[in-house]
């Protein structure tokens, strides 16, 4: 991911990759997922407000 980038990877793909590389962070990752779900239900796109809105460029 660091060499080729991940601009084509969506939020859930990023979370799955993060979970695979940081198993001890499962609780934090679930909190991030919950925050994104809550925002999505409220009609807010957190990724659009993020510096990673266009993905992680390589």
N, C-alpha and C positions, 0 to 999 in steps of 0.2 A: 504494500500500500504506500509506503513512503517513497518508493522509487517511481511507480507508475501513477500514483495519485488514486483518488477514490471519488472523483467527481460524478461518477455514474452510480454510486452507492447511496441508497436512501437511508433515512434515519434508522430503521430497524436493522438494516444490514450493518450499519456502524455499531449499533448496540450489540449485535451478535458477535461481531469481530472483537469488540472490547471485552465482552464476556468471556470469549475463548482465550484471550490473552491475559485477562485479569480475573481469575476465578474468585479471588477473595473480595472482589468488588461487587459481588452479586446484589447485595442490599442497596448499594448506591445506584447501581444500574437500574434496578427496579424502581427506585424513587425518581430517577430521570425519566423512565418510561411513563410512570404515573403522571408526572408533571406535563409531559407532552400529550398524553391522552386527555387530561383535564383541559389543557389549552385548546386542543383540537375540538373538543365538544363545545367550547366557548367561542369557536370560530376564529381562533388565533393560530397562526402558523409560526411557531417558534423558530423553525429553521430559516424562514424568510428574514427573520430579524438577526440571524446569527452571521458571524463572519464566515461560517461554513455553508452559507445558503447555496452556494454553487458547488458544494462538495469540497473535499480535501484535495487540492491540486498537487500534482507531483512535480 
